[in-house]
Amino acid sequence: MSVVIVDTSCANLSSVKFAIERLGVNPVISADASVIAAAERVILPGVGTAKAAMRNLQQLDLVTTLRQLQQPVLGICLGMQLLTESSEEGNVDCLGVIPTRTIAMQTTDPQQQGQPLLYPLPHMGWNTIEVNPANPLLKNLRDPAYCYFVHSFAVATDRYTLATTRYGNTSFASMIGHGNFFGAQFHPERSGKVGATILKNFMELTDADTRA
């Protein structure tokens, strides 16, 4: 299977590459539009800000290519947020392939202004994701499924939510999906056996799984 990890110039690509290699697949890291379009699976990682990442994709002339992909695509962390319509982080338009938005996380009651954060941001470390057996990326997993997070912005739960996570008084979408585009707010490459299972499931997605 041909797998391309998109070189967004704003991600730790090595850890993602090693995680895929542990599944017996040799991925290619590339920013070449033709290589990305020809791959059977595409992974869009990201670290940093949405504004900087979208600027990088525009400079690499990859925005149209990514929007038009028909094969399964997995966005990781910031890469998931880039799949949405827009992000409050820099008030930037994103790829828009999943019709939802990325917003700033709230971890305290907004009426308690001036009070210290009960749950600090960024949300960093291990937390659980809801295991929904209807999500093809979560098959063969059981509750509680712990994954590793690092983020201060998130996607609110809506019809495109595939899994949820709670942090403080906030629930957010820890996985989203629409058609052939999927996103994980956490880092599956850093989430042990749970993350490895999710990546394996991504490799094994069928055409039926990408029609929802």
Biotite code that builds the C-alpha atoms (Angstrom):
import biotite.structure as struc

atoms = struc.array([
    struc.Atom([0.000, 0.000, 0.000], chain_id="A", res_id=1, res_name="MET", atom_name="CA", element="C"),
    struc.Atom([1.278, 3.471, -0.878], chain_id="A", res_id=2, res_name="SER", atom_name="CA", element="C"),
    struc.Atom([1.010, 5.942, 2.003], chain_id="A", res_id=3, res_name="VAL", atom_name="CA", element="C"),
    struc.Atom([2.073, 9.588, 1.800], chain_id="A", res_id=4, res_name="VAL", atom_name="CA", element="C"),
    struc.Atom([2.661, 11.787, 4.839], chain_id="A", res_id=5, res_name="ILE", atom_name="CA", element="C"),
    struc.Atom([2.194, 15.368, 3.691], chain_id="A", res_id=6, res_name="VAL", atom_name="CA", element="C"),
    struc.Atom([5.242, 17.503, 4.446], chain_id="A", res_id=7, res_name="ASP", atom_name="CA", element="C"),
    struc.Atom([3.500, 20.567, 5.829], chain_id="A", res_id=8, res_name="THR", atom_name="CA", element="C"),
    struc.Atom([6.789, 22.009, 7.151], chain_id="A", res_id=9, res_name="SER", atom_name="CA", element="C"),
    struc.Atom([5.113, 22.280, 10.560], chain_id="A", res_id=10, res_name="CYS", atom_name="CA", element="C"),
    struc.Atom([5.069, 18.803, 12.066], chain_id="A", res_id=11, res_name="ALA", atom_name="CA", element="C"),
    struc.Atom([7.193, 16.123, 13.657], chain_id="A", res_id=12, res_name="ASN", atom_name="CA", element="C"),
    struc.Atom([7.044, 13.847, 10.639], chain_id="A", res_id=13, res_name="LEU", atom_name="CA", element="C"),
    struc.Atom([9.485, 11.250, 11.934], chain_id="A", res_id=14, res_name="SER", atom_name="CA", element="C"),
    struc.Atom([7.225, 9.972, 14.714], chain_id="A", res_id=15, res_name="SER", atom_name="CA", element="C"),
    struc.Atom([4.333, 9.538, 12.284], chain_id="A", res_id=16, res_name="VAL", atom_name="CA", element="C"),
    struc.Atom([6.596, 7.787, 9.788], chain_id="A", res_id=17, res_name="LYS", atom_name="CA", element="C"),
    struc.Atom([7.924, 5.386, 12.442], chain_id="A", res_id=18, res_name="PHE", atom_name="CA", element="C"),
    struc.Atom([4.378, 4.564, 13.598], chain_id="A", res_id=19, res_name="ALA", atom_name="CA", element="C"),
    struc.Atom([3.354, 3.612, 10.059], chain_id="A", res_id=20, res_name="ILE", atom_name="CA", element="C"),
    struc.Atom([6.527, 1.599, 9.551], chain_id="A", res_id=21, res_name="GLU", atom_name="CA", element="C"),
    struc.Atom([5.716, -0.424, 12.665], chain_id="A", res_id=22, res_name="ARG", atom_name="CA", element="C"),
    struc.Atom([2.591, -1.567, 10.816], chain_id="A", res_id=23, res_name="LEU", atom_name="CA", element="C"),
    struc.Atom([4.739, -2.990, 8.036], chain_id="A", res_id=24, res_name="GLY", atom_name="CA", element="C"),
    struc.Atom([4.171, -0.125, 5.588], chain_id="A", res_id=25, res_name="VAL", atom_name="CA", element="C"),
    struc.Atom([6.885, 2.148, 4.211], chain_id="A", res_id=26, res_name="ASN", atom_name="CA", element="C"),
    struc.Atom([5.378, 5.640, 3.895], chain_id="A", res_id=27, res_name="PRO", atom_name="CA", element="C"),
    struc.Atom([6.742, 8.480, 1.796], chain_id="A", res_id=28, res_name="VAL", atom_name="CA", element="C"),
    struc.Atom([7.078, 12.017, 3.152], chain_id="A", res_id=29, res_name="ILE", atom_name="CA", element="C"),
    struc.Atom([6.309, 14.442, 0.342], chain_id="A", res_id=30, res_name="SER", atom_name="CA", element="C"),
    struc.Atom([5.039, 17.898, -0.588], chain_id="A", res_id=31, res_name="ALA", atom_name="CA", element="C"),
    struc.Atom([4.752, 16.921, -4.260], chain_id="A", res_id=32, res_name="ASP", atom_name="CA", element="C"),
    struc.Atom([1.146, 17.284, -5.387], chain_id="A", res_id=33, res_name="ALA", atom_name="CA", element="C"),
    struc.Atom([1.377, 14.446, -7.923], chain_id="A", res_id=34, res_name="SER", atom_name="CA", element="C"),
    struc.Atom([2.834, 12.045, -5.343], chain_id="A", res_id=35, res_name="VAL", atom_name="CA", element="C"),
    struc.Atom([0.134, 12.938, -2.835], chain_id="A", res_id=36, res_name="ILE", atom_name="CA", element="C"),
    struc.Atom([-2.687, 12.579, -5.376], chain_id="A", res_id=37, res_name="ALA", atom_name="CA", element="C"),
    struc.Atom([-1.451, 9.127, -6.464], chain_id="A", res_id=38, res_name="ALA", atom_name="CA", element="C"),
    struc.Atom([-1.197, 7.653, -2.934], chain_id="A", res_id=39, res_name="ALA", atom_name="CA", element="C"),
    struc.Atom([-3.678, 5.089, -1.620], chain_id="A", res_id=40, res_name="GLU", atom_name="CA", element="C"),
    struc.Atom([-3.674, 6.742, 1.823], chain_id="A", res_id=41, res_name="ARG", atom_name="CA", element="C"),
    struc.Atom([-2.768, 10.304, 2.791], chain_id="A", res_id=42, res_name="VAL", atom_name="CA", element="C"),
    struc.Atom([-1.869, 11.503, 6.295], chain_id="A", res_id=43, res_name="ILE", atom_name="CA", element="C"),
    struc.Atom([-1.911, 15.226, 7.093], chain_id="A", res_id=44, res_name="LEU", atom_name="CA", element="C"),
    struc.Atom([-0.027, 15.926, 10.340], chain_id="A", res_id=45, res_name="PRO", atom_name="CA", element="C"),
    struc.Atom([0.496, 19.316, 11.903], chain_id="A", res_id=46, res_name="GLY", atom_name="CA", element="C"),
    struc.Atom([2.020, 21.109, 14.878], chain_id="A", res_id=47, res_name="VAL", atom_name="CA", element="C"),
    struc.Atom([1.852, 24.837, 15.562], chain_id="A", res_id=48, res_name="GLY", atom_name="CA", element="C"),
    struc.Atom([-0.779, 27.326, 14.448], chain_id="A", res_id=49, res_name="THR", atom_name="CA", element="C"),
    struc.Atom([-3.490, 26.960, 11.835], chain_id="A", res_id=50, res_name="ALA", atom_name="CA", element="C"),
    struc.Atom([-2.535, 30.265, 10.241], chain_id="A", res_id=51, res_name="LYS", atom_name="CA", element="C"),
    struc.Atom([1.095, 29.223, 9.727], chain_id="A", res_id=52, res_name="ALA", atom_name="CA", element="C"),
    struc.Atom([0.112, 25.759, 8.495], chain_id="A", res_id=53, res_name="ALA", atom_name="CA", element="C"),
    struc.Atom([-2.371, 27.109, 5.927], chain_id="A", res_id=54, res_name="MET", atom_name="CA", element="C"),
    struc.Atom([0.232, 29.612, 4.765], chain_id="A", res_id=55, res_name="ARG", atom_name="CA", element="C"),
    struc.Atom([2.670, 26.741, 4.255], chain_id="A", res_id=56, res_name="ASN", atom_name="CA", element="C"),
    struc.Atom([0.112, 24.728, 2.277], chain_id="A", res_id=57, res_name="LEU", atom_name="CA", element="C"),
    struc.Atom([-0.640, 27.737, 0.098], chain_id="A", res_id=58, res_name="GLN", atom_name="CA", element="C"),
    struc.Atom([3.042, 28.371, -0.567], chain_id="A", res_id=59, res_name="GLN", atom_name="CA", element="C"),
    struc.Atom([3.459, 24.689, -1.460], chain_id="A", res_id=60, res_name="LEU", atom_name="CA", element="C"),
    struc.Atom([0.441, 24.966, -3.799], chain_id="A", res_id=61, res_name="ASP", atom_name="CA", element="C"),
    struc.Atom([-1.226, 22.001, -2.085], chain_id="A", res_id=62, res_name="LEU", atom_name="CA", element="C"),
    struc.Atom([-4.593, 23.453, -1.045], chain_id="A", res_id=63, res_name="VAL", atom_name="CA", element="C"),
    struc.Atom([-6.493, 22.457, -4.182], chain_id="A", res_id=64, res_name="THR", atom_name="CA", element="C"),
    struc.Atom([-4.784, 19.059, -4.333], chain_id="A", res_id=65, res_name="THR", atom_name="CA", element="C"),
    struc.Atom([-5.753, 18.221, -0.750], chain_id="A", res_id=66, res_name="LEU", atom_name="CA", element="C"),
    struc.Atom([-9.334, 19.389, -1.222], chain_id="A", res_id=67, res_name="ARG", atom_name="CA", element="C"),
    struc.Atom([-9.776, 17.158, -4.260], chain_id="A", res_id=68, res_name="GLN", atom_name="CA", element="C"),
    struc.Atom([-8.402, 13.918, -2.804], chain_id="A", res_id=69, res_name="LEU", atom_name="CA", element="C"),
    struc.Atom([-10.701, 10.917, -3.194], chain_id="A", res_id=70, res_name="GLN", atom_name="CA", element="C"),
    struc.Atom([-8.705, 8.349, -1.201], chain_id="A", res_id=71, res_name="GLN", atom_name="CA", element="C"),
    struc.Atom([-8.868, 8.073, 2.619], chain_id="A", res_id=72, res_name="PRO", atom_name="CA", element="C"),
    struc.Atom([-7.199, 11.046, 4.317], chain_id="A", res_id=73, res_name="VAL", atom_name="CA", element="C"),
    struc.Atom([-6.340, 11.262, 8.028], chain_id="A", res_id=74, res_name="LEU", atom_name="CA", element="C"),
    struc.Atom([-5.602, 14.608, 9.667], chain_id="A", res_id=75, res_name="GLY", atom_name="CA", element="C"),
    struc.Atom([-3.667, 14.419, 12.939], chain_id="A", res_id=76, res_name="ILE", atom_name="CA", element="C"),
    struc.Atom([-3.892, 17.086, 15.678], chain_id="A", res_id=77, res_name="CYS", atom_name="CA", element="C"),
    struc.Atom([-3.516, 20.421, 13.848], chain_id="A", res_id=78, res_name="LEU", atom_name="CA", element="C"),
    struc.Atom([-3.928, 18.408, 10.654], chain_id="A", res_id=79, res_name="GLY", atom_name="CA", element="C"),
    struc.Atom([-7.447, 17.504, 11.783], chain_id="A", res_id=80, res_name="MET", atom_name="CA", element="C"),
    struc.Atom([-8.239, 21.159, 12.427], chain_id="A", res_id=81, res_name="GLN", atom_name="CA", element="C"),
    struc.Atom([-6.996, 22.048, 8.935], chain_id="A", res_id=82, res_name="LEU", atom_name="CA", element="C"),
    struc.Atom([-9.718, 19.806, 7.495], chain_id="A", res_id=83, res_name="LEU", atom_name="CA", element="C"),
    struc.Atom([-12.425, 22.066, 8.949], chain_id="A", res_id=84, res_name="THR", atom_name="CA", element="C"),
    struc.Atom([-13.872, 25.190, 7.352], chain_id="A", res_id=85, res_name="GLU", atom_name="CA", element="C"),
    struc.Atom([-12.059, 27.682, 9.557], chain_id="A", res_id=86, res_name="SER", atom_name="CA", element="C"),
    struc.Atom([-10.108, 28.109, 12.789], chain_id="A", res_id=87, res_name="SER", atom_name="CA", element="C"),
    struc.Atom([-10.339, 30.771, 15.476], chain_id="A", res_id=88, res_name="GLU", atom_name="CA", element="C"),
    struc.Atom([-6.580, 30.336, 15.853], chain_id="A", res_id=89, res_name="GLU", atom_name="CA", element="C"),
    struc.Atom([-5.584, 33.280, 13.674], chain_id="A", res_id=90, res_name="GLY", atom_name="CA", element="C"),
    struc.Atom([-9.115, 33.536, 12.233], chain_id="A", res_id=91, res_name="ASN", atom_name="CA", element="C"),
    struc.Atom([-8.026, 31.642, 9.133], chain_id="A", res_id=92, res_name="VAL", atom_name="CA", element="C"),
    struc.Atom([-9.937, 29.773, 6.454], chain_id="A", res_id=93, res_name="ASP", atom_name="CA", element="C"),
    struc.Atom([-8.927, 26.106, 6.339], chain_id="A", res_id=94, res_name="CYS", atom_name="CA", element="C"),
    struc.Atom([-9.387, 23.351, 3.752], chain_id="A", res_id=95, res_name="LEU", atom_name="CA", element="C"),
    struc.Atom([-13.131, 23.099, 4.333], chain_id="A", res_id=96, res_name="GLY", atom_name="CA", element="C"),
    struc.Atom([-13.502, 19.409, 3.493], chain_id="A", res_id=97, res_name="VAL", atom_name="CA", element="C"),
    struc.Atom([-15.352, 18.721, 6.746], chain_id="A", res_id=98, res_name="ILE", atom_name="CA", element="C"),
    struc.Atom([-18.104, 21.318, 7.308], chain_id="A", res_id=99, res_name="PRO", atom_name="CA", element="C"),
    struc.Atom([-17.358, 22.238, 10.911], chain_id="A", res_id=100, res_name="THR", atom_name="CA", element="C"),
    struc.Atom([-15.197, 24.821, 12.692], chain_id="A", res_id=101, res_name="ARG", atom_name="CA", element="C"),
    struc.Atom([-12.234, 24.856, 15.062], chain_id="A", res_id=102, res_name="THR", atom_name="CA", element="C"),
    struc.Atom([-12.714, 27.048, 18.130], chain_id="A", res_id=103, res_name="ILE", atom_name="CA", element="C"),
    struc.Atom([-10.770, 28.007, 21.250], chain_id="A", res_id=104, res_name="ALA", atom_name="CA", element="C"),
    struc.Atom([-11.232, 25.608, 24.152], chain_id="A", res_id=105, res_name="MET", atom_name="CA", element="C"),
    struc.Atom([-12.991, 26.827, 27.301], chain_id="A", res_id=106, res_name="GLN", atom_name="CA", element="C"),
    struc.Atom([-12.145, 25.044, 30.532], chain_id="A", res_id=107, res_name="THR", atom_name="CA", element="C"),
    struc.Atom([-13.881, 27.271, 33.079], chain_id="A", res_id=108, res_name="THR", atom_name="CA", element="C"),
    struc.Atom([-17.274, 28.891, 33.493], chain_id="A", res_id=109, res_name="ASP", atom_name="CA", element="C"),
    struc.Atom([-17.137, 32.110, 31.407], chain_id="A", res_id=110, res_name="PRO", atom_name="CA", element="C"),
    struc.Atom([-19.040, 33.919, 34.194], chain_id="A", res_id=111, res_name="GLN", atom_name="CA", element="C"),
    struc.Atom([-16.126, 33.332, 36.575], chain_id="A", res_id=112, res_name="GLN", atom_name="CA", element="C"),
    struc.Atom([-13.870, 35.915, 34.966], chain_id="A", res_id=113, res_name="GLN", atom_name="CA", element="C"),
    struc.Atom([-10.515, 36.483, 36.569], chain_id="A", res_id=114, res_name="GLY", atom_name="CA", element="C"),
    struc.Atom([-10.478, 33.085, 38.260], chain_id="A", res_id=115, res_name="GLN", atom_name="CA", element="C"),
    struc.Atom([-7.531, 30.750, 37.632], chain_id="A", res_id=116, res_name="PRO", atom_name="CA", element="C"),
    struc.Atom([-8.029, 27.961, 35.131], chain_id="A", res_id=117, res_name="LEU", atom_name="CA", element="C"),
    struc.Atom([-9.260, 24.817, 36.828], chain_id="A", res_id=118, res_name="LEU", atom_name="CA", element="C"),
    struc.Atom([-7.952, 22.847, 33.856], chain_id="A", res_id=119, res_name="TYR", atom_name="CA", element="C"),
    struc.Atom([-4.900, 24.424, 32.240], chain_id="A", res_id=120, res_name="PRO", atom_name="CA", element="C"),
    struc.Atom([-4.354, 24.926, 28.545], chain_id="A", res_id=121, res_name="LEU", atom_name="CA", element="C"),
    struc.Atom([-2.990, 23.467, 26.455], chain_id="A", res_id=122, res_name="PRO", atom_name="CA", element="C"),
    struc.Atom([-4.824, 20.248, 27.107], chain_id="A", res_id=123, res_name="HIS", atom_name="CA", element="C"),
    struc.Atom([-1.736, 18.064, 27.242], chain_id="A", res_id=124, res_name="MET", atom_name="CA", element="C"),
    struc.Atom([-1.287, 14.442, 28.183], chain_id="A", res_id=125, res_name="GLY", atom_name="CA", element="C"),
    struc.Atom([-3.375, 11.279, 28.286], chain_id="A", res_id=126, res_name="TRP", atom_name="CA", element="C"),
    struc.Atom([-7.157, 11.356, 28.141], chain_id="A", res_id=127, res_name="ASN", atom_name="CA", element="C"),
    struc.Atom([-9.884, 8.975, 27.075], chain_id="A", res_id=128, res_name="THR", atom_name="CA", element="C"),
    struc.Atom([-11.860, 8.935, 23.855], chain_id="A", res_id=129, res_name="ILE", atom_name="CA", element="C"),
    struc.Atom([-15.364, 7.555, 23.588], chain_id="A", res_id=130, res_name="GLU", atom_name="CA", element="C"),
    struc.Atom([-15.225, 4.255, 21.725], chain_id="A", res_id=131, res_name="VAL", atom_name="CA", element="C"),
    struc.Atom([-18.053, 4.190, 19.193], chain_id="A", res_id=132, res_name="ASN", atom_name="CA", element="C"),
    struc.Atom([-18.175, 0.788, 17.451], chain_id="A", res_id=133, res_name="PRO", atom_name="CA", element="C"),
    struc.Atom([-19.896, 2.419, 14.450], chain_id="A", res_id=134, res_name="ALA", atom_name="CA", element="C"),
    struc.Atom([-16.689, 4.349, 13.740], chain_id="A", res_id=135, res_name="ASN", atom_name="CA", element="C"),
    struc.Atom([-14.576, 2.137, 11.440], chain_id="A", res_id=136, res_name="PRO", atom_name="CA", element="C"),
    struc.Atom([-11.407, 3.716, 12.838], chain_id="A", res_id=137, res_name="LEU", atom_name="CA", element="C"),
    struc.Atom([-12.283, 2.520, 16.350], chain_id="A", res_id=138, res_name="LEU", atom_name="CA", element="C"),
    struc.Atom([-13.032, -1.129, 15.693], chain_id="A", res_id=139, res_name="LYS", atom_name="CA", element="C"),
    struc.Atom([-11.290, -3.643, 17.977], chain_id="A", res_id=140, res_name="ASN", atom_name="CA", element="C"),
    struc.Atom([-10.958, -1.034, 20.756], chain_id="A", res_id=141, res_name="LEU", atom_name="CA", element="C"),
    struc.Atom([-12.562, -1.080, 24.182], chain_id="A", res_id=142, res_name="ARG", atom_name="CA", element="C"),
    struc.Atom([-13.323, 1.575, 26.788], chain_id="A", res_id=143, res_name="ASP", atom_name="CA", element="C"),
    struc.Atom([-11.428, 3.212, 28.260], chain_id="A", res_id=144, res_name="PRO", atom_name="CA", element="C"),
    struc.Atom([-9.207, 4.026, 25.276], chain_id="A", res_id=145, res_name="ALA", atom_name="CA", element="C"),
    struc.Atom([-6.436, 6.418, 26.283], chain_id="A", res_id=146, res_name="TYR", atom_name="CA", element="C"),
    struc.Atom([-4.823, 8.718, 23.716], chain_id="A", res_id=147, res_name="CYS", atom_name="CA", element="C"),
    struc.Atom([-2.219, 11.460, 23.904], chain_id="A", res_id=148, res_name="TYR", atom_name="CA", element="C"),
    struc.Atom([-3.344, 15.082, 23.364], chain_id="A", res_id=149, res_name="PHE", atom_name="CA", element="C"),
    struc.Atom([-1.599, 18.439, 22.967], chain_id="A", res_id=150, res_name="VAL", atom_name="CA", element="C"),
    struc.Atom([-3.904, 21.313, 21.920], chain_id="A", res_id=151, res_name="HIS", atom_name="CA", element="C"),
    struc.Atom([-5.662, 24.520, 22.958], chain_id="A", res_id=152, res_name="SER", atom_name="CA", element="C"),
    struc.Atom([-8.194, 24.645, 20.107], chain_id="A", res_id=153, res_name="PHE", atom_name="CA", element="C"),
    struc.Atom([-10.799, 22.007, 19.320], chain_id="A", res_id=154, res_name="ALA", atom_name="CA", element="C"),
    struc.Atom([-13.850, 21.145, 17.245], chain_id="A", res_id=155, res_name="VAL", atom_name="CA", element="C"),
    struc.Atom([-17.222, 21.236, 18.978], chain_id="A", res_id=156, res_name="ALA", atom_name="CA", element="C"),
    struc.Atom([-19.307, 18.072, 18.846], chain_id="A", res_id=157, res_name="THR", atom_name="CA", element="C"),
    struc.Atom([-21.747, 17.963, 15.938], chain_id="A", res_id=158, res_name="ASP", atom_name="CA", element="C"),
    struc.Atom([-22.989, 15.595, 13.216], chain_id="A", res_id=159, res_name="ARG", atom_name="CA", element="C"),
    struc.Atom([-19.425, 15.070, 11.957], chain_id="A", res_id=160, res_name="TYR", atom_name="CA", element="C"),
    struc.Atom([-18.137, 13.885, 15.336], chain_id="A", res_id=161, res_name="THR", atom_name="CA", element="C"),
    struc.Atom([-16.895, 10.285, 15.399], chain_id="A", res_id=162, res_name="LEU", atom_name="CA", element="C"),
    struc.Atom([-15.569, 10.288, 18.987], chain_id="A", res_id=163, res_name="ALA", atom_name="CA", element="C"),
    struc.Atom([-15.702, 12.662, 21.932], chain_id="A", res_id=164, res_name="THR", atom_name="CA", element="C"),
    struc.Atom([-13.413, 13.532, 24.830], chain_id="A", res_id=165, res_name="THR", atom_name="CA", element="C"),
    struc.Atom([-14.110, 15.484, 27.998], chain_id="A", res_id=166, res_name="ARG", atom_name="CA", element="C"),
    struc.Atom([-11.670, 17.939, 29.552], chain_id="A", res_id=167, res_name="TYR", atom_name="CA", element="C"),
    struc.Atom([-12.807, 20.008, 32.503], chain_id="A", res_id=168, res_name="GLY", atom_name="CA", element="C"),
    struc.Atom([-16.336, 21.214, 31.789], chain_id="A", res_id=169, res_name="ASN", atom_name="CA", element="C"),
    struc.Atom([-15.800, 20.886, 28.036], chain_id="A", res_id=170, res_name="THR", atom_name="CA", element="C"),
    struc.Atom([-16.595, 18.040, 25.680], chain_id="A", res_id=171, res_name="SER", atom_name="CA", element="C"),
    struc.Atom([-15.072, 18.242, 22.226], chain_id="A", res_id=172, res_name="PHE", atom_name="CA", element="C"),
    struc.Atom([-14.735, 16.136, 19.111], chain_id="A", res_id=173, res_name="ALA", atom_name="CA", element="C"),
    struc.Atom([-11.632, 13.999, 19.447], chain_id="A", res_id=174, res_name="SER", atom_name="CA", element="C"),
    struc.Atom([-12.344, 12.428, 16.038], chain_id="A", res_id=175, res_name="MET", atom_name="CA", element="C"),
    struc.Atom([-14.298, 13.784, 13.069], chain_id="A", res_id=176, res_name="ILE", atom_name="CA", element="C"),
    struc.Atom([-15.140, 12.481, 9.632], chain_id="A", res_id=177, res_name="GLY", atom_name="CA", element="C"),
    struc.Atom([-16.933, 13.295, 6.386], chain_id="A", res_id=178, res_name="HIS", atom_name="CA", element="C"),
    struc.Atom([-16.701, 11.074, 3.329], chain_id="A", res_id=179, res_name="GLY", atom_name="CA", element="C"),
    struc.Atom([-13.095, 10.070, 2.769], chain_id="A", res_id=180, res_name="ASN", atom_name="CA", element="C"),
    struc.Atom([-11.728, 12.667, 5.206], chain_id="A", res_id=181, res_name="PHE", atom_name="CA", element="C"),
    struc.Atom([-11.074, 11.721, 8.840], chain_id="A", res_id=182, res_name="PHE", atom_name="CA", element="C"),
    struc.Atom([-9.412, 13.569, 11.705], chain_id="A", res_id=183, res_name="GLY", atom_name="CA", element="C"),
    struc.Atom([-7.933, 12.739, 15.105], chain_id="A", res_id=184, res_name="ALA", atom_name="CA", element="C"),
    struc.Atom([-7.341, 15.575, 17.554], chain_id="A", res_id=185, res_name="GLN", atom_name="CA", element="C"),
    struc.Atom([-4.946, 13.372, 19.509], chain_id="A", res_id=186, res_name="PHE", atom_name="CA", element="C"),
    struc.Atom([-1.650, 11.909, 18.307], chain_id="A", res_id=187, res_name="HIS", atom_name="CA", element="C"),
    struc.Atom([-2.195, 8.244, 17.358], chain_id="A", res_id=188, res_name="PRO", atom_name="CA", element="C"),
    struc.Atom([1.528, 7.903, 16.687], chain_id="A", res_id=189, res_name="GLU", atom_name="CA", element="C"),
    struc.Atom([2.138, 8.659, 20.373], chain_id="A", res_id=190, res_name="ARG", atom_name="CA", element="C"),
    struc.Atom([-0.833, 6.736, 21.788], chain_id="A", res_id=191, res_name="SER", atom_name="CA", element="C"),
    struc.Atom([0.591, 3.243, 22.175], chain_id="A", res_id=192, res_name="GLY", atom_name="CA", element="C"),
    struc.Atom([-1.510, 0.228, 21.201], chain_id="A", res_id=193, res_name="LYS", atom_name="CA", element="C"),
    struc.Atom([-4.679, 2.298, 20.900], chain_id="A", res_id=194, res_name="VAL", atom_name="CA", element="C"),
    struc.Atom([-3.057, 4.639, 18.406], chain_id="A", res_id=195, res_name="GLY", atom_name="CA", element="C"),
    struc.Atom([-1.511, 1.749, 16.490], chain_id="A", res_id=196, res_name="ALA", atom_name="CA", element="C"),
    struc.Atom([-4.943, 0.110, 16.203], chain_id="A", res_id=197, res_name="THR", atom_name="CA", element="C"),
    struc.Atom([-6.469, 3.335, 14.877], chain_id="A", res_id=198, res_name="ILE", atom_name="CA", element="C"),
    struc.Atom([-3.727, 3.710, 12.273], chain_id="A", res_id=199, res_name="LEU", atom_name="CA", element="C"),
    struc.Atom([-4.150, 0.061, 11.265], chain_id="A", res_id=200, res_name="LYS", atom_name="CA", element="C"),
    struc.Atom([-7.886, 0.589, 10.906], chain_id="A", res_id=201, res_name="ASN", atom_name="CA", element="C"),
    struc.Atom([-7.202, 3.626, 8.726], chain_id="A", res_id=202, res_name="PHE", atom_name="CA", element="C"),
    struc.Atom([-5.061, 1.500, 6.432], chain_id="A", res_id=203, res_name="MET", atom_name="CA", element="C"),
    struc.Atom([-7.868, -1.049, 6.183], chain_id="A", res_id=204, res_name="GLU", atom_name="CA", element="C"),
    struc.Atom([-10.732, 1.348, 5.386], chain_id="A", res_id=205, res_name="LEU", atom_name="CA", element="C"),
    struc.Atom([-13.029, 0.148, 2.622], chain_id="A", res_id=206, res_name="THR", atom_name="CA", element="C"),
    struc.Atom([-14.936, 2.163, 0.016], chain_id="A", res_id=207, res_name="ASP", atom_name="CA", element="C"),
    struc.Atom([-18.085, 1.668, 2.083], chain_id="A", res_id=208, res_name="ALA", atom_name="CA", element="C"),
    struc.Atom([-16.385, 3.280, 5.095], chain_id="A", res_id=209, res_name="ASP", atom_name="CA", element="C"),
    struc.Atom([-15.716, 6.478, 3.122], chain_id="A", res_id=210, res_name="THR", atom_name="CA", element="C"),
    struc.Atom([-19.250, 6.967, 1.785], chain_id="A", res_id=211, res_name="ARG", atom_name="CA", element="C"),
    struc.Atom([-20.801, 8.103, 5.061], chain_id="A", res_id=212, res_name="ALA", atom_name="CA", element="C"),
])
